[in-house]
Amino acid sequence: MNHYYLLGRSGLRVSRLALGTMNFGVDGFHAAYGKTEEEAEPIFREYVDNGGNLIDTADFYTAGESERILGRLIARAGNRERLVLTGKFTNTIDPSDPNASGNGRKHIVRALDASLKRLGTDYLDLYLLHTWDRITPVEEVVQTFDDLVRAGKIRYAGLSDTPAWYAARAQTYAEAHALTPMVNLQLPYALNNRGIEPEFAPMAQTLGIGITAWSPLAGGLLSGKYRAGAPAEGRLAGTEISARDQKIIDALDGVATELGRPMAQVAINWTVTQPGIASAIVGASSAAQLKSNMAALDFELPDDARKRLDEASAPETPALYSMFTPEYQSWIVSPGLAIGDKPAGYARPVLNAAAR
């Protein structure tokens, strides 16, 4: 992995694939598919030894065990300064305390201090609001982020799983008041889950926010394990595959066969090369699985293959957004007039690993 992009409108250089550590640990909500520290270490080493630098965790993952394990792995590797360590807050850490959850200042500061202690570090490179809590004023969140940057406890700020209007409000408020901007927005995005395209992607591109896509394999649905006639297994056991998902899987299988690549690699490649996407978060149950997924960056998806995947996975465009399609633009601009904006796409300068 020798290519790095600038994250949003910032100078922070991150890997095109991020390592998700939601399964580091065997406690709490994610324990069913968690990994012990001994099982997690080869996964971590595979990632960093191949040039990966963007590590994603959260205080909620395996009841804080993900952070503890990650902190010990980083200490043993001695590579803290080479990593872009990302943490998140929002979920409750004490159901009996109304201020031990959500996105208010009191909880943000408390959650960060606890995460820093578990991770064994004195700062986070990137700190994200984990989920919109529907009640905390966005101004309070942005002001708190700015205070934490000024205090040296975090380097950059961002959001995860919020409405597009909320992210836009956060960014414009920060710009208007010369506060710490949002450089990252984490959102679910995959071939069968393209809902972010009409609103989130153009908003992020316009406002200088880099999107990191989580679940690019749709929880394993696009991994190659699920094919026509085969029973669903693992995390998706008992799940009925819809006709649309089956159509996507079939198209993905066909493209992967033609390219001589695993379906998972093709699915990840499609996601990470879409407009507005800075990085995709990949997890793994083993070092071998992660190594295979990281090879998703080793090839280019041919235009005809991308077109087939796009067509098979095309979502229904919400009524309002159908007015913003190229076809509708002929009603706005006279045919034959070449009028347009700069090409769409994420501004992504490429750096060679040798220059790190």
Secondary structure, DSSP 8 states (H G I E B T S, - for coil): ---EEE-SSSS-EEESEEEE-TTBSSSGGGGGG-B-HHHHHHHHHHHHHTT--EEE--TTGGGGHHHHHHHHHHHHHT-GGG-EEEEEE-S-S-TT-TTSSSSSHHHHHHHHHHHHHHHT-S-EEEEEE-S--SSS-HHHHHHHHHHHHHTTSEEEEEEES--HHHHHHHHHHHHHTT---EEEEEEE-BTTB-TTTTTHHHHHHHHT-EEEEE-TTGGGTTTTS--TT----GGGTT----HHHHHHHHHHHHHHHHHT--HHHHHHHHHHTSTTEEEEEE--SSHHHHHHHHGGGSS---HHHHHHHHHHH-----TGGGGGSHHHHTTTS-TT-----S--S-------GGG-
